[in-house]
Amino acid sequence: MPLSISRRLTLLHTLGRPSVKDYLPLLCEDFIEVHGDRYYGDDPAIMAGIALFKGIPVSIVAQIRGRDIEELKQTRFSMPHPEGYRKALRAAKQAEKFHRPLICFIDTPGAYPGVGAEERGQGEAIARNLREFMTLATPILSVVLGEGGSGGALALGVCDELAMLENALYSVISPRGFASILWKDPAREKEAAELMKIGAEDLRDAGICEWVIPEPEGGAHTDIPLTAQRLSAYLLDALNRFSSVDIPILLENRYQKFRRIGAVSPVGV
């Protein structure tokens, strides 16, 4: 049974929610991490590498949710710098070159808004990922593990299929940002979250999320192995479905997926 949106928001802002570092050892037989964007440096808020998943070589890009105060400080509360997104693109291009499926794990309140990040091209790095992922000639699966906020999450959200854990949230702006803009009161973020329809079921109904992965009663943290087992079952099924699709058809379907999301109707029609 999914939690209420406000309860999910509270859960995502605590240290109890599992991160990709909890799931990855349970999902993959082997994982080799790569570092650096080959332009500026390495960003610990995004992890990238090569893995064996059920005997299938895959590339993985994942945003790192801090599990304790030291990790939170290291990852700037899970908010990547532009070099993190450039590292993600480097891994994605490598996946395309060697014909490996790309799996992205989304878990961030948004990209880091600091002066240094802006000076190094935060907006450009996110925009480039959106553009390049759209035409990447290999299957892309994206899974929202916890919080998927703003452009920082959307940069890894261009994919052939988007899945969400049952209690995850995914939005073009954070509830706090929504409340700040609309009501000039960031303290009303829980009220904003309820209005925004950003839960997995809402997004599935809107055609944005294709798959909702059930969590154990009480949330993913209550039984991490069971959550990982359900994640694994989804990923194996999705990889089998998309591996047989010809690349031109895959790219056309990806394009049409996002055209449908952006479709609007004139008032009164």
PyRosetta script that sets phi, psi and omega in degrees:
from pyrosetta import init, pose_from_sequence

init()
pose = pose_from_sequence("MPLSISRRLTLLHTLGRPSVKDYLPLLCEDFIEVHGDRYYGDDPAIMAGIALFKGIPVSIVAQIRGRDIEELKQTRFSMPHPEGYRKALRAAKQAEKFHRPLICFIDTPGAYPGVGAEERGQGEAIARNLREFMTLATPILSVVLGEGGSGGALALGVCDELAMLENALYSVISPRGFASILWKDPAREKEAAELMKIGAEDLRDAGICEWVIPEPEGGAHTDIPLTAQRLSAYLLDALNRFSSVDIPILLENRYQKFRRIGAVSPVGV")
pose.set_psi(1, 119.9)
pose.set_omega(1, -179.0)
pose.set_phi(2, -65.7)
pose.set_psi(2, 149.2)
pose.set_omega(2, 176.9)
pose.set_phi(3, -78.1)
pose.set_psi(3, 162.3)
pose.set_omega(3, 175.0)
pose.set_phi(4, -64.0)
pose.set_psi(4, 158.8)
pose.set_omega(4, -178.1)
pose.set_phi(5, -61.0)
pose.set_psi(5, -42.4)
pose.set_omega(5, 179.9)
pose.set_phi(6, -66.7)
pose.set_psi(6, -35.6)
pose.set_omega(6, 177.4)
pose.set_phi(7, -68.0)
pose.set_psi(7, -39.1)
pose.set_omega(7, 177.2)
pose.set_phi(8, -61.7)
pose.set_psi(8, -42.6)
pose.set_omega(8, -178.9)
pose.set_phi(9, -61.3)
pose.set_psi(9, -42.8)
pose.set_omega(9, 177.3)
pose.set_phi(10, -62.1)
pose.set_psi(10, -43.9)
pose.set_omega(10, -178.9)
pose.set_phi(11, -62.8)
pose.set_psi(11, -41.3)
pose.set_omega(11, -178.1)
pose.set_phi(12, -69.5)
pose.set_psi(12, -20.3)
pose.set_omega(12, 179.2)
pose.set_phi(13, -94.2)
pose.set_psi(13, 6.6)
pose.set_omega(13, 175.2)
pose.set_phi(14, -105.0)
pose.set_psi(14, 172.6)
pose.set_omega(14, -179.4)
pose.set_phi(15, -87.5)
pose.set_psi(15, 2.6)
pose.set_omega(15, -175.2)
pose.set_phi(16, -82.7)
pose.set_psi(16, -16.7)
pose.set_omega(16, -176.0)
pose.set_phi(17, -73.0)
pose.set_psi(17, 128.9)
pose.set_omega(17, 179.2)
pose.set_phi(18, -63.9)
pose.set_psi(18, 152.8)
pose.set_omega(18, 178.2)
pose.set_phi(19, -114.9)
pose.set_psi(19, 177.9)
pose.set_omega(19, 178.9)
pose.set_phi(20, -60.8)
pose.set_psi(20, -27.2)
pose.set_omega(20, 178.8)
pose.set_phi(21, -67.4)
pose.set_psi(21, -24.5)
pose.set_omega(21, 174.9)
pose.set_phi(22, -78.3)
pose.set_psi(22, -36.5)
pose.set_omega(22, -174.4)
pose.set_phi(23, -83.5)
pose.set_psi(23, -37.4)
pose.set_omega(23, -169.4)
pose.set_phi(24, -57.3)
pose.set_psi(24, -44.4)
pose.set_omega(24, 178.8)
pose.set_phi(25, -63.1)
pose.set_psi(25, -23.6)
pose.set_omega(25, 179.6)
pose.set_phi(26, -88.0)
pose.set_psi(26, -16.7)
pose.set_omega(26, -178.0)
pose.set_phi(27, -95.2)
pose.set_psi(27, -37.6)
pose.set_omega(27, -168.4)
pose.set_phi(28, -117.0)
pose.set_psi(28, 144.7)
pose.set_omega(28, 176.5)
pose.set_phi(29, -76.1)
pose.set_psi(29, -27.6)
pose.set_omega(29, -177.1)
pose.set_phi(30, -154.3)
pose.set_psi(30, 148.8)
pose.set_omega(30, 178.3)
pose.set_phi(31, -147.6)
pose.set_psi(31, 127.5)
pose.set_omega(31, 177.4)
pose.set_phi(32, -116.6)
pose.set_psi(32, 116.0)
pose.set_omega(32, -176.3)
pose.set_phi(33, -86.1)
pose.set_psi(33, 144.1)
pose.set_omega(33, 173.0)
pose.set_phi(34, -112.8)
pose.set_psi(34, 152.3)
pose.set_omega(34, -176.3)
pose.set_phi(35, -127.6)
pose.set_psi(35, 151.2)
pose.set_omega(35, 171.1)
pose.set_phi(36, 85.8)
pose.set_psi(36, 153.2)
pose.set_omega(36, -179.8)
pose.set_phi(37, -104.8)
pose.set_psi(37, -0.6)
pose.set_omega(37, -179.1)
pose.set_phi(38, 66.3)
pose.set_psi(38, 15.8)
pose.set_omega(38, 175.0)
pose.set_phi(39, -124.8)
pose.set_psi(39, -47.5)
pose.set_omega(39, -173.2)
pose.set_phi(40, -130.4)
pose.set_psi(40, -51.3)
pose.set_omega(40, -176.9)
pose.set_phi(41, 178.4)
pose.set_psi(41, -162.2)
pose.set_omega(41, -179.8)
pose.set_phi(42, -108.5)
pose.set_psi(42, 148.6)
pose.set_omega(42, 179.2)
pose.set_phi(43, -122.7)
pose.set_psi(43, 114.1)
pose.set_omega(43, -178.9)
pose.set_phi(44, -69.8)
pose.set_psi(44, -8.3)
pose.set_omega(44, 179.6)
pose.set_phi(45, -78.6)
pose.set_psi(45, -14.2)
pose.set_omega(45, 175.5)
pose.set_phi(46, -129.4)
pose.set_psi(46, 128.9)
pose.set_omega(46, 178.0)
pose.set_phi(47, -107.9)
pose.set_psi(47, 139.3)
pose.set_omega(47, 178.9)
pose.set_phi(48, -139.2)
pose.set_psi(48, 151.4)
pose.set_omega(48, 178.6)
pose.set_phi(49, 174.6)
pose.set_psi(49, -169.9)
pose.set_omega(49, -178.1)
pose.set_phi(50, -116.1)
pose.set_psi(50, 140.3)
pose.set_omega(50, -177.8)
pose.set_phi(51, -142.3)
pose.set_psi(51, 161.3)
pose.set_omega(51, 168.6)
pose.set_phi(52, -105.9)
pose.set_psi(52, 117.4)
pose.set_omega(52, 177.9)
pose.set_phi(53, -115.3)
pose.set_psi(53, 111.2)
pose.set_omega(53, -178.0)
pose.set_phi(54, 53.7)
pose.set_psi(54, 37.1)
pose.set_omega(54, -179.8)
pose.set_phi(55, 81.7)
pose.set_psi(55, 0.7)
pose.set_omega(55, -178.7)
pose.set_phi(56, -100.4)
pose.set_psi(56, 123.6)
pose.set_omega(56, 175.1)
pose.set_phi(57, -69.1)
pose.set_psi(57, 127.4)
pose.set_omega(57, 179.4)
pose.set_phi(58, -136.0)
pose.set_psi(58, 157.8)
pose.set_omega(58, 169.0)
pose.set_phi(59, -102.4)
pose.set_psi(59, 142.9)
pose.set_omega(59, -176.7)
pose.set_phi(60, -127.1)
pose.set_psi(60, 134.1)
pose.set_omega(60, 171.0)
pose.set_phi(61, -126.3)
pose.set_psi(61, 129.9)
pose.set_omega(61, -174.8)
pose.set_phi(62, -144.7)
pose.set_psi(62, 135.5)
pose.set_omega(62, 171.4)
pose.set_phi(63, -82.4)
pose.set_psi(63, 137.3)
pose.set_omega(63, -172.6)
pose.set_phi(64, -96.9)
pose.set_psi(64, 116.0)
pose.set_omega(64, 174.9)
pose.set_phi(65, -86.4)
pose.set_psi(65, 125.8)
pose.set_omega(65, -179.6)
pose.set_phi(66, -64.8)
pose.set_psi(66, 134.1)
pose.set_omega(66, -179.6)
pose.set_phi(67, -101.8)
pose.set_psi(67, -11.6)
pose.set_omega(67, 175.1)
pose.set_phi(68, -150.1)
pose.set_psi(68, 175.2)
pose.set_omega(68, -172.7)
pose.set_phi(69, -64.5)
pose.set_psi(69, -34.1)
pose.set_omega(69, 179.6)
pose.set_phi(70, -67.4)
pose.set_psi(70, -41.7)
pose.set_omega(70, 179.1)
pose.set_phi(71, -70.1)
pose.set_psi(71, -34.9)
pose.set_omega(71, 176.3)
pose.set_phi(72, -61.5)
pose.set_psi(72, -42.8)
pose.set_omega(72, 178.6)
pose.set_phi(73, -66.0)
pose.set_psi(73, -40.5)
pose.set_omega(73, -177.9)
pose.set_phi(74, -64.9)
pose.set_psi(74, -37.7)
pose.set_omega(74, -177.3)
pose.set_phi(75, -98.2)
pose.set_psi(75, 7.8)
pose.set_omega(75, -178.7)
pose.set_phi(76, 54.5)
pose.set_psi(76, 49.1)
pose.set_omega(76, -179.6)
pose.set_phi(77, 55.9)
pose.set_psi(77, 44.0)
pose.set_omega(77, 175.0)
pose.set_phi(78, 64.6)
pose.set_psi(78, 34.6)
pose.set_omega(78, 178.9)
pose.set_phi(79, -115.4)
pose.set_psi(79, 108.6)
pose.set_omega(79, -174.2)
pose.set_phi(80, -72.5)
pose.set_psi(80, 153.7)
pose.set_omega(80, 170.0)
pose.set_phi(81, -88.4)
pose.set_psi(81, 168.0)
pose.set_omega(81, 179.0)
pose.set_phi(82, -59.9)
pose.set_psi(82, -32.3)
pose.set_omega(82, 178.4)
pose.set_phi(83, -65.4)
pose.set_psi(83, -24.5)
pose.set_omega(83, 174.1)
pose.set_phi(84, -66.8)
pose.set_psi(84, -43.5)
pose.set_omega(84, 178.8)
pose.set_phi(85, -69.7)
pose.set_psi(85, -32.8)
pose.set_omega(85, 176.6)
pose.set_phi(86, -71.5)
pose.set_psi(86, -33.5)
pose.set_omega(86, 173.5)
pose.set_phi(87, -64.6)
pose.set_psi(87, -40.8)
pose.set_omega(87, 178.0)
pose.set_phi(88, -60.6)
pose.set_psi(88, -42.2)
pose.set_omega(88, 179.5)
pose.set_phi(89, -67.5)
pose.set_psi(89, -37.3)
pose.set_omega(89, 176.2)
pose.set_phi(90, -59.0)
pose.set_psi(90, -45.3)
pose.set_omega(90, 179.1)
pose.set_phi(91, -66.2)
pose.set_psi(91, -37.3)
pose.set_omega(91, 179.7)
pose.set_phi(92, -65.4)
pose.set_psi(92, -43.1)
pose.set_omega(92, 179.2)
pose.set_phi(93, -65.2)
pose.set_psi(93, -34.9)
pose.set_omega(93, 176.4)
pose.set_phi(94, -66.8)
pose.set_psi(94, -39.2)
pose.set_omega(94, 177.2)
pose.set_phi(95, -60.8)
pose.set_psi(95, -43.0)
pose.set_omega(95, 178.9)
pose.set_phi(96, -62.8)
pose.set_psi(96, -44.3)
pose.set_omega(96, -177.6)
pose.set_phi(97, -60.7)
pose.set_psi(97, -40.7)
pose.set_omega(97, -175.6)
pose.set_phi(98, -102.3)
pose.set_psi(98, 14.3)
pose.set_omega(98, 173.6)
pose.set_phi(99, 57.9)
pose.set_psi(99, 42.9)
pose.set_omega(99, 174.8)
pose.set_phi(100, -103.4)
pose.set_psi(100, 138.8)
pose.set_omega(100, 171.2)
pose.set_phi(101, -62.0)
pose.set_psi(101, 150.0)
pose.set_omega(101, 178.9)
pose.set_phi(102, -110.3)
pose.set_psi(102, 127.5)
pose.set_omega(102, 176.8)
pose.set_phi(103, -114.6)
pose.set_psi(103, 122.8)
pose.set_omega(103, 179.6)
pose.set_phi(104, -111.7)
pose.set_psi(104, 131.9)
pose.set_omega(104, 175.5)
pose.set_phi(105, -110.1)
pose.set_psi(105, 118.7)
pose.set_omega(105, -175.5)
pose.set_phi(106, -99.9)
pose.set_psi(106, 130.2)
pose.set_omega(106, 178.6)
pose.set_phi(107, -165.5)
pose.set_psi(107, 81.2)
pose.set_omega(107, -177.1)
pose.set_phi(108, -154.5)
pose.set_psi(108, 146.2)
pose.set_omega(108, 171.4)
pose.set_phi(109, -77.7)
pose.set_psi(109, -11.8)
pose.set_omega(109, -179.4)
pose.set_phi(110, 148.2)
pose.set_psi(110, 167.5)
pose.set_omega(110, 178.1)
pose.set_phi(111, -68.6)
pose.set_psi(111, 152.7)
pose.set_omega(111, -178.0)
pose.set_phi(112, -67.5)
pose.set_psi(112, 128.8)
pose.set_omega(112, -174.7)
pose.set_phi(113, -96.4)
pose.set_psi(113, 18.8)
pose.set_omega(113, -175.7)
pose.set_phi(114, -71.5)
pose.set_psi(114, 164.1)
pose.set_omega(114, -178.1)
pose.set_phi(115, -60.2)
pose.set_psi(115, -46.1)
pose.set_omega(115, -178.8)
pose.set_phi(116, -60.3)
pose.set_psi(116, -42.1)
pose.set_omega(116, 179.3)
pose.set_phi(117, -63.4)
pose.set_psi(117, -40.7)
pose.set_omega(117, 179.1)
pose.set_phi(118, -67.7)
pose.set_psi(118, -39.6)
pose.set_omega(118, 179.2)
pose.set_phi(119, -63.4)
pose.set_psi(119, -32.3)
pose.set_omega(119, -179.3)
pose.set_phi(120, -89.9)
pose.set_psi(120, 8.8)
pose.set_omega(120, 171.4)
pose.set_phi(121, 90.5)
pose.set_psi(121, 47.4)
pose.set_omega(121, -179.5)
pose.set_phi(122, -57.9)
pose.set_psi(122, -50.0)
pose.set_omega(122, -178.5)
pose.set_phi(123, -63.1)
pose.set_psi(123, -40.7)
pose.set_omega(123, 179.5)
pose.set_phi(124, -64.5)
pose.set_psi(124, -40.3)
pose.set_omega(124, -179.1)
pose.set_phi(125, -64.3)
pose.set_psi(125, -42.0)
pose.set_omega(125, 178.2)
pose.set_phi(126, -66.3)
pose.set_psi(126, -45.4)
pose.set_omega(126, -179.5)
pose.set_phi(127, -62.3)
pose.set_psi(127, -39.6)
pose.set_omega(127, 179.3)
pose.set_phi(128, -64.0)
pose.set_psi(128, -40.5)
pose.set_omega(128, 177.3)
pose.set_phi(129, -61.0)
pose.set_psi(129, -43.6)
pose.set_omega(129, 179.1)
pose.set_phi(130, -58.4)
pose.set_psi(130, -43.3)
pose.set_omega(130, -178.7)
pose.set_phi(131, -69.6)
pose.set_psi(131, -48.4)
pose.set_omega(131, -174.3)
pose.set_phi(132, -70.9)
pose.set_psi(132, -37.7)
pose.set_omega(132, 178.8)
pose.set_phi(133, -64.9)
pose.set_psi(133, -30.0)
pose.set_omega(133, -178.0)
pose.set_phi(134, -63.0)
pose.set_psi(134, -31.8)
pose.set_omega(134, -177.4)
pose.set_phi(135, -113.1)
pose.set_psi(135, 14.3)
pose.set_omega(135, -179.8)
pose.set_phi(136, -66.6)
pose.set_psi(136, 123.1)
pose.set_omega(136, -171.8)
pose.set_phi(137, -86.7)
pose.set_psi(137, 58.0)
pose.set_omega(137, 174.1)
pose.set_phi(138, -161.0)
pose.set_psi(138, 153.2)
pose.set_omega(138, 179.8)
pose.set_phi(139, -61.0)
pose.set_psi(139, 139.6)
pose.set_omega(139, 177.6)
pose.set_phi(140, -125.1)
pose.set_psi(140, 125.8)
pose.set_omega(140, 173.3)
pose.set_phi(141, -117.7)
pose.set_psi(141, 132.1)
pose.set_omega(141, 176.9)
pose.set_phi(142, -120.4)
pose.set_psi(142, 136.4)
pose.set_omega(142, -179.4)
pose.set_phi(143, -127.8)
pose.set_psi(143, 124.2)
pose.set_omega(143, 175.0)
pose.set_phi(144, -87.3)
pose.set_psi(144, 114.0)
pose.set_omega(144, -177.4)
pose.set_phi(145, -85.0)
pose.set_psi(145, -34.4)
pose.set_omega(145, -176.0)
pose.set_phi(146, -144.7)
pose.set_psi(146, -95.9)
pose.set_omega(146, -179.4)
pose.set_phi(147, -104.4)
pose.set_psi(147, 126.1)
pose.set_omega(147, 174.6)
pose.set_phi(148, -117.9)
pose.set_psi(148, 98.4)
pose.set_omega(148, -171.7)
pose.set_phi(149, -115.1)
pose.set_psi(149, 129.8)
pose.set_omega(149, 167.1)
pose.set_phi(150, 60.3)
pose.set_psi(150, -161.6)
pose.set_omega(150, -177.6)
pose.set_phi(151, -62.4)
pose.set_psi(151, -25.0)
pose.set_omega(151, 178.2)
pose.set_phi(152, -61.7)
pose.set_psi(152, -30.4)
pose.set_omega(152, 175.7)
pose.set_phi(153, -89.1)
pose.set_psi(153, -38.7)
pose.set_omega(153, -177.5)
pose.set_phi(154, -61.7)
pose.set_psi(154, -26.0)
pose.set_omega(154, -179.5)
pose.set_phi(155, -62.5)
pose.set_psi(155, -21.9)
pose.set_omega(155, 175.7)
pose.set_phi(156, -112.4)
pose.set_psi(156, 11.7)
pose.set_omega(156, -173.9)
pose.set_phi(157, -100.9)
pose.set_psi(157, -1.7)
pose.set_omega(157, 175.0)
pose.set_phi(158, -79.7)
pose.set_psi(158, 113.0)
pose.set_omega(158, -169.4)
pose.set_phi(159, -156.0)
pose.set_psi(159, 173.3)
pose.set_omega(159, 175.1)
pose.set_phi(160, -82.8)
pose.set_psi(160, -28.0)
pose.set_omega(160, 176.9)
pose.set_phi(161, -151.4)
pose.set_psi(161, 132.0)
pose.set_omega(161, 177.7)
pose.set_phi(162, -106.6)
pose.set_psi(162, 124.7)
pose.set_omega(162, 174.9)
pose.set_phi(163, -116.1)
pose.set_psi(163, 154.0)
pose.set_omega(163, 178.1)
pose.set_phi(164, -136.1)
pose.set_psi(164, 139.7)
pose.set_omega(164, 166.9)
pose.set_phi(165, -63.9)
pose.set_psi(165, 150.5)
pose.set_omega(165, -169.2)
pose.set_phi(166, -53.7)
pose.set_psi(166, -37.9)
pose.set_omega(166, -176.5)
pose.set_phi(167, -102.3)
pose.set_psi(167, 14.3)
pose.set_omega(167, 178.3)
pose.set_phi(168, -79.8)
pose.set_psi(168, 162.3)
pose.set_omega(168, 177.2)
pose.set_phi(169, -127.3)
pose.set_psi(169, 146.9)
pose.set_omega(169, -177.8)
pose.set_phi(170, -146.3)
pose.set_psi(170, 123.4)
pose.set_omega(170, -173.9)
pose.set_phi(171, -153.0)
pose.set_psi(171, 156.5)
pose.set_omega(171, -179.8)
pose.set_phi(172, -77.3)
pose.set_psi(172, -16.4)
pose.set_omega(172, 174.6)
pose.set_phi(173, -146.9)
pose.set_psi(173, 148.0)
pose.set_omega(173, 180.0)
pose.set_phi(174, -69.3)
pose.set_psi(174, 151.3)
pose.set_omega(174, 176.0)
pose.set_phi(175, -55.8)
pose.set_psi(175, -35.3)
pose.set_omega(175, 178.0)
pose.set_phi(176, -65.6)
pose.set_psi(176, -42.2)
pose.set_omega(176, 177.0)
pose.set_phi(177, -65.1)
pose.set_psi(177, -40.4)
pose.set_omega(177, 177.4)
pose.set_phi(178, -58.4)
pose.set_psi(178, -48.9)
pose.set_omega(178, -178.8)
pose.set_phi(179, -65.4)
pose.set_psi(179, -36.2)
pose.set_omega(179, 179.5)
pose.set_phi(180, -64.9)
pose.set_psi(180, -40.8)
pose.set_omega(180, -178.2)
pose.set_phi(181, -76.3)
pose.set_psi(181, -46.7)
pose.set_omega(181, -172.7)
pose.set_phi(182, -76.6)
pose.set_psi(182, -42.3)
pose.set_omega(182, -173.9)
pose.set_phi(183, -116.3)
pose.set_psi(183, -1.0)
pose.set_omega(183, -176.4)
pose.set_phi(184, 57.4)
pose.set_psi(184, 31.5)
pose.set_omega(184, -176.6)
pose.set_phi(185, -146.7)
pose.set_psi(185, 93.2)
pose.set_omega(185, -178.7)
pose.set_phi(186, -63.5)
pose.set_psi(186, -18.7)
pose.set_omega(186, 179.7)
pose.set_phi(187, -66.7)
pose.set_psi(187, -13.6)
pose.set_omega(187, -179.1)
pose.set_phi(188, -92.4)
pose.set_psi(188, 26.0)
pose.set_omega(188, -175.1)
pose.set_phi(189, -63.3)
pose.set_psi(189, -33.9)
pose.set_omega(189, 179.4)
pose.set_phi(190, -67.4)
pose.set_psi(190, -39.4)
pose.set_omega(190, 176.1)
pose.set_phi(191, -63.6)
pose.set_psi(191, -41.3)
pose.set_omega(191, 178.3)
pose.set_phi(192, -62.8)
pose.set_psi(192, -42.3)
pose.set_omega(192, -178.8)
pose.set_phi(193, -59.4)
pose.set_psi(193, -38.4)
pose.set_omega(193, 179.3)
pose.set_phi(194, -66.7)
pose.set_psi(194, -34.9)
pose.set_omega(194, -177.6)
pose.set_phi(195, -77.4)
pose.set_psi(195, -27.5)
pose.set_omega(195, -169.2)
pose.set_phi(196, -78.2)
pose.set_psi(196, -14.6)
pose.set_omega(196, -179.3)
pose.set_phi(197, 57.1)
pose.set_psi(197, 57.6)
pose.set_omega(197, -174.6)
pose.set_phi(198, -111.9)
pose.set_psi(198, 10.2)
pose.set_omega(198, 176.0)
pose.set_phi(199, -78.2)
pose.set_psi(199, 163.7)
pose.set_omega(199, -176.0)
pose.set_phi(200, -59.1)
pose.set_psi(200, -41.7)
pose.set_omega(200, -178.3)
pose.set_phi(201, -67.7)
pose.set_psi(201, -40.6)
pose.set_omega(201, 178.6)
pose.set_phi(202, -61.3)
pose.set_psi(202, -43.2)
pose.set_omega(202, -177.2)
pose.set_phi(203, -72.4)
pose.set_psi(203, -31.7)
pose.set_omega(203, 173.9)
pose.set_phi(204, -65.5)
pose.set_psi(204, -42.5)
pose.set_omega(204, 179.4)
pose.set_phi(205, -64.5)
pose.set_psi(205, -30.5)
pose.set_omega(205, -179.7)
pose.set_phi(206, -84.2)
pose.set_psi(206, -4.7)
pose.set_omega(206, 179.1)
pose.set_phi(207, 81.5)
pose.set_psi(207, 15.5)
pose.set_omega(207, 179.1)
pose.set_phi(208, -91.9)
pose.set_psi(208, -42.1)
pose.set_omega(208, 177.0)
pose.set_phi(209, -104.0)
pose.set_psi(209, 130.3)
pose.set_omega(209, -179.2)
pose.set_phi(210, -90.5)
pose.set_psi(210, -22.5)
pose.set_omega(210, -171.2)
pose.set_phi(211, -144.9)
pose.set_psi(211, 132.9)
pose.set_omega(211, 174.8)
pose.set_phi(212, -111.9)
pose.set_psi(212, 122.4)
pose.set_omega(212, -178.3)
pose.set_phi(213, -95.3)
pose.set_psi(213, 118.1)
pose.set_omega(213, -176.8)
pose.set_phi(214, -63.1)
pose.set_psi(214, 144.4)
pose.set_omega(214, 174.2)
pose.set_phi(215, -105.9)
pose.set_psi(215, 158.2)
pose.set_omega(215, 174.7)
pose.set_phi(216, -61.4)
pose.set_psi(216, 159.3)
pose.set_omega(216, 177.7)
pose.set_phi(217, -54.9)
pose.set_psi(217, 126.0)
pose.set_omega(217, 179.8)
pose.set_phi(218, 94.9)
pose.set_psi(218, -12.0)
pose.set_omega(218, 177.4)
pose.set_phi(219, 120.3)
pose.set_psi(219, 165.9)
pose.set_omega(219, -175.1)
pose.set_phi(220, -60.7)
pose.set_psi(220, -30.7)
pose.set_omega(220, -176.0)
pose.set_phi(221, -68.7)
pose.set_psi(221, -18.2)
pose.set_omega(221, -177.5)
pose.set_phi(222, -75.3)
pose.set_psi(222, -22.6)
pose.set_omega(222, 179.7)
pose.set_phi(223, -156.8)
pose.set_psi(223, 83.7)
pose.set_omega(223, -176.3)
pose.set_phi(224, -63.5)
pose.set_psi(224, -44.0)
pose.set_omega(224, 178.4)
pose.set_phi(225, -58.5)
pose.set_psi(225, -39.1)
pose.set_omega(225, 179.2)
pose.set_phi(226, -67.1)
pose.set_psi(226, -41.6)
pose.set_omega(226, 177.2)
pose.set_phi(227, -61.4)
pose.set_psi(227, -43.6)
pose.set_omega(227, 178.5)
pose.set_phi(228, -62.7)
pose.set_psi(228, -37.8)
pose.set_omega(228, 178.7)
pose.set_phi(229, -62.8)
pose.set_psi(229, -41.0)
pose.set_omega(229, 179.4)
pose.set_phi(230, -70.9)
pose.set_psi(230, -37.6)
pose.set_omega(230, 174.2)
pose.set_phi(231, -60.2)
pose.set_psi(231, -45.6)
pose.set_omega(231, -178.8)
pose.set_phi(232, -61.5)
pose.set_psi(232, -44.0)
pose.set_omega(232, -179.3)
pose.set_phi(233, -62.2)
pose.set_psi(233, -42.1)
pose.set_omega(233, 178.6)
pose.set_phi(234, -63.4)
pose.set_psi(234, -49.0)
pose.set_omega(234, -175.8)
pose.set_phi(235, -61.7)
pose.set_psi(235, -41.9)
pose.set_omega(235, 179.8)
pose.set_phi(236, -63.2)
pose.set_psi(236, -44.0)
pose.set_omega(236, 178.3)
pose.set_phi(237, -62.2)
pose.set_psi(237, -45.3)
pose.set_omega(237, -177.8)
pose.set_phi(238, -66.4)
pose.set_psi(238, -41.3)
pose.set_omega(238, 178.6)
pose.set_phi(239, -62.6)
pose.set_psi(239, -40.6)
pose.set_omega(239, 178.2)
pose.set_phi(240, -64.7)
pose.set_psi(240, -38.0)
pose.set_omega(240, -179.3)
pose.set_phi(241, -69.6)
pose.set_psi(241, -41.8)
pose.set_omega(241, -173.4)
pose.set_phi(242, -87.2)
pose.set_psi(242, -20.6)
pose.set_omega(242, -178.0)
pose.set_phi(243, -67.1)
pose.set_psi(243, -22.9)
pose.set_omega(243, -177.4)
pose.set_phi(244, -93.0)
pose.set_psi(244, -0.7)
pose.set_omega(244, -177.8)
pose.set_phi(245, -87.5)
pose.set_psi(245, 129.0)
pose.set_omega(245, 177.1)
pose.set_phi(246, -61.8)
pose.set_psi(246, 143.6)
pose.set_omega(246, -174.4)
pose.set_phi(247, -57.6)
pose.set_psi(247, -45.4)
pose.set_omega(247, 178.2)
pose.set_phi(248, -57.9)
pose.set_psi(248, -38.8)
pose.set_omega(248, 178.5)
pose.set_phi(249, -69.9)
pose.set_psi(249, -40.9)
pose.set_omega(249, 178.5)
pose.set_phi(250, -57.3)
pose.set_psi(250, -48.0)
pose.set_omega(250, -178.0)
pose.set_phi(251, -66.9)
pose.set_psi(251, -39.6)
pose.set_omega(251, 177.9)
pose.set_phi(252, -64.8)
pose.set_psi(252, -42.1)
pose.set_omega(252, 178.1)
pose.set_phi(253, -64.5)
pose.set_psi(253, -38.2)
pose.set_omega(253, 177.9)
pose.set_phi(254, -63.0)
pose.set_psi(254, -44.8)
pose.set_omega(254, 178.2)
pose.set_phi(255, -60.7)
pose.set_psi(255, -46.8)
pose.set_omega(255, -178.2)
pose.set_phi(256, -66.7)
pose.set_psi(256, -32.7)
pose.set_omega(256, 176.8)
pose.set_phi(257, -56.7)
pose.set_psi(257, -45.9)
pose.set_omega(257, -178.0)
pose.set_phi(258, -79.7)
pose.set_psi(258, -26.3)
pose.set_omega(258, 171.8)
pose.set_phi(259, -63.7)
pose.set_psi(259, -39.3)
pose.set_omega(259, 179.0)
pose.set_phi(260, -66.6)
pose.set_psi(260, -39.5)
pose.set_omega(260, 179.7)
pose.set_phi(261, -62.4)
pose.set_psi(261, -37.8)
pose.set_omega(261, -176.3)
pose.set_phi(262, -88.5)
pose.set_psi(262, 3.9)
pose.set_omega(262, -176.9)
pose.set_phi(263, -68.5)
pose.set_psi(263, 138.7)
pose.set_omega(263, 177.4)
pose.set_phi(264, -129.9)
pose.set_psi(264, 156.5)
pose.set_omega(264, 177.3)
pose.set_phi(265, -121.5)
pose.set_psi(265, 139.4)
pose.set_omega(265, 176.8)
pose.set_phi(266, -61.6)
pose.set_psi(266, 150.6)
pose.set_omega(266, 179.2)
pose.set_phi(267, -60.4)
pose.set_psi(267, 132.5)
pose.set_omega(267, 178.0)
pose.set_phi(268, 92.4)
pose.set_psi(268, -6.7)
pose.set_omega(268, -179.2)
pose.set_phi(269, -93.1)
pose.dump_pdb("model.pdb")
